[in-house]
Every structure is written in structure tokens, then in C-alpha cells.
């Protein structure tokens, strides 16, 4: 069985899946404000009434799409960051996760990155509490290096967000985990890579 993309749930009706997939593609490319209901209907092949059967309005669709992608990525990162293993292995797994998203869900990664500030604030407190940043900080603190843990966390998160943006503009960027590891490990772990 093929794994569902992170914005789908197994219980979603086929029309809802089609709508969510059209929305992530359009909103990843054109942004929330650049995507109209008409475009969503055209790309999904659903009528306007069918769109509103699944979500009461565009804002509800936008927030639910963000929530699903945010929580899916968080859950994957949490699983990696909570494992007890050498930091090199953790970083490799983190970068494999991001590499997978860059290769298979670039629109979702770009959507999360571009709309994080405005949409995260609209999540429930329970969903907001599910943040990978404290876990990332705790993991980086286990590897004491000169400089700020927050800066190293920002370098990792910012670099990966920028890679999604560059990929959108069709600028060739490394998307394989080992290339990313070779370039980021010296900054994040303070060591050269072999």
C-alpha cells in the first residue's frame, strides 16, 4: 500500500483528497492569497458546492491544510529527535526526512515555510505545543559548541526552508541527505564529515 501524502487522512473522502492535493499544489505555488476558489475548483475538478461540502470556506481549508502538514512533519521530526543515538545518526535521519519532503512534497514544505507565521498563530494551543523547535534545541544542546544553540537551530530550519524556496524557482539544490549532511554537519555538529 502506498503511503498517503501528509495532507491526507485515511478517512478522507476521495473528493476531499482531491481538493487538498489541488490546494497544496496551488497554495505552494501561488500562496494563500494568490489562490482563488475558482482555481481550486478547476484544478480539483470539483464544483463550488462540492468544495464547500468539505470545508465551510477557504480559510478553513487553508488552516486545515497547514495543520495537517505541520503536524505530520512535527511527528516525523519528534520520532527522530527523541531517539537515543549518536548526533551524527540523528542529523542524518533529520536530513533524510527533509530530503524526502523536498523530493516528494516540495509544495507542502514551501507552503509550511511561507505561511508559518500567519497560520501557526491560528492553531489550537494543543497543536501549537507540538513544536519540533524545543526538541531540536535540546538535541543541539547535547553537543556543546561555541556559539548559540538558537543560531544553529535557525541555520538548520532556515536552510531547509530556503532549499524549498530555491527548488520552487527551479534552481538546482542538493536534495539528497548525504550532500546536505556533508554541508551542514560542520556547522551543526562542529566536525568534518567522512
N, C-alpha and C positions, 0 to 999 in steps of 0.2 A: 504494500500500500504506500502511495506517495504521501509524503508529509505535507500538511496544509501550510500555506503561507501564514506568517504570523498574524495577519489581519482577519483570518477566517477562524471560526469555531466549528467543531463538528456538527453542532445542532443548527447551524445557519441554513436557511432555505437556499436553493440554487440561485434565485433572483437576488437575494441579499449578498451572496458571494460575488456574483457578477458585478453588482453595484459597488461593493467595497474594493474590488480589484480595479474597476474603472476609476474610482475615486483616488486610490493610492497612485495610480499612474498619472492622472491629470493633476492632482494636487502636488505630487512630487515634481512635476514638470512646470506647472504654471502657478503654483501656490494656491492657497485657500481663496484669496480674493480674485485671482485670475481664472478660477474655475466656476463656470455657471451651471445651474440646474440643467439647462438645455444641453450643455456638453456632456454632463453625466448621463442624461437620458440617451443621447446619441451614441456614446461610446459603450454604454452598458446594454443598449438595445431595449431598455425598459421605457414604458410610458411614464409621464409625470405622476399620474396617480399611483402607479406601481412603485415609484421611488418613495413616495410618501407613505406607502404601506409599511416600509421597513424602518423609516426614520421620520419623525414629525416635521423636521426642517433640515436645512443644510447644516446649521450649526450643530445639531445633534449628531449628524453623520460625521462631521469634521472632528468633533471631540471623541466620539467612539472609536473612530479610526486611529486617532492619536493614542488613545488609551490602550487599545489592543496592541499596537506596535511597541509602545513604551513598556508595557508590562511583559511582553514576550521577550524583548531584548534584556530587560532587567532580570527576568528569571534565568535566562541563559548565563548572564554575567555573574549573578549570585551563585549559581551552581559551581562556576569555575573558581570564584574568589573565596568560597568557603571551604575548598578542598585543602587538605594539609599536604603540601608538596613543595619542592624547591621553587624559588621565584622564577627561574628560567622556564620551568614547565608551565607555571601559571601564566606567564606572559605569552608563551607560545599558544596556549589554549585561548586566551583572550583574543589574540590576533587571528587565530583560526576562526573564531566566532565572527569577528568583524569582517574577515576576508569572505566568509560565507555570505554575510549580509551584503557586502559590496558587490559580490558576483551574482547573487540570486535576488536580492531585494534592494537594489540601489535606490529606487524611488522611495521606498519606505525609510531608508536611512536618511535620505535627503529631506524628506517630509518631517521626520523627527527633529533633525538638526535645524531646519529653517523655521519651524513653528514651536520650538520647545518653550520659549519664554512666554508666549501668549497662551498656549494651551495647557502647559503644566499647571499654571495657576488655577485653571478651571477644574482640575481633577479633584476627586474627593480626598479628604485628608488621609484616608487609608491608602489610596493609590499614590499620593504624594510621598508617603512614608516609605514606599517601596522604591527607594533610590539606590542606585549602584554606587554613587559617589562616596558615601561613608565606608562602604566595603572596599572600594578602590583606595581610599585614603589609608585605611587600616592595613591593607596589603602593602602599600608603598612604605608605610612606617616600619614595617618589619625589616626593611632594607635601608638602614640609616645611611644617608649620603649627605654631603654638603648641599645646602640649598633647601628650598621649600618643597614639602610634600605636595602642597596645593599646586605649585607651579608644575611639578611633574605630572600630576593628575590632569591639569589643564592642557599640558603638551599632548598627552595621550588622547584625551577626548577631543581636543581641538584639531589635532592632526587627522584623526579618523573622520571627523565631520567635514574637514576641508577636502579629504580624499573623495568623499561622496559628492561634494560640490564640483570638484575638478572632473570627476568621471561624468557628471551630468553635462559638462561643457565639452565632452569628448576629448579631454586632454588625457593622454596616457599616463596612468599612475600604477604603482605596484599594488596589486590586489592579492597576491599570494602571501600567505602567512610568514613564510621564511624570509622573503625580501623585507617585509615590514619588521620582522624581528631583528634582522641584521642592522637595520637603520635606527630602530627605537630602543633596543636593549642597552646600548652605551649610555643613552640619556636617562632611561628609567631605572636601570639596574646598576649603572656605573661600571660596566665591564664590556670588553670587546667580545665579539661573537665568534664562535668557531663553527 
